[in-house]
Amino acid sequence: MAIPVRLVKDLIEFSDTIPDLQGIGLKVFSYGKIKNIYWWGKGIIKSVEIVQYRNLEDYFNEGSGDPVSRSFGRTNLPAEIEFFINQKEEFPALFVK
């Protein structure tokens, strides 16, 4: 199966939008791991908590990377993250232990 996103070692690269003053938003790429998944019921995601690493150089050299937790609701969950939730057994390194 082809992976629809890029993996950077053990991190998921996903697109993200940073709000700007004009209300348009700037599209950037973020890197992180899946921390927690909250469900409404069987197969219906309520929200997902991601640990996002803001400094990749520190992450790869020291293991820290200035992590920050972010939550995504069902309506703004990046498709890349949802793909890996469904592939947890194949990619266990992409989840925080």
Secondary structure, 3 states (H helix, E strand, C coil): CCCCCCEECCEEEEEEEECCCCCCCEEEEEEEEEEEEEEEECCEEEEEEEEEECCHHHHHHHCCCCEEEEEEECCCCCHHHHHHHCCCCCCHHHECC
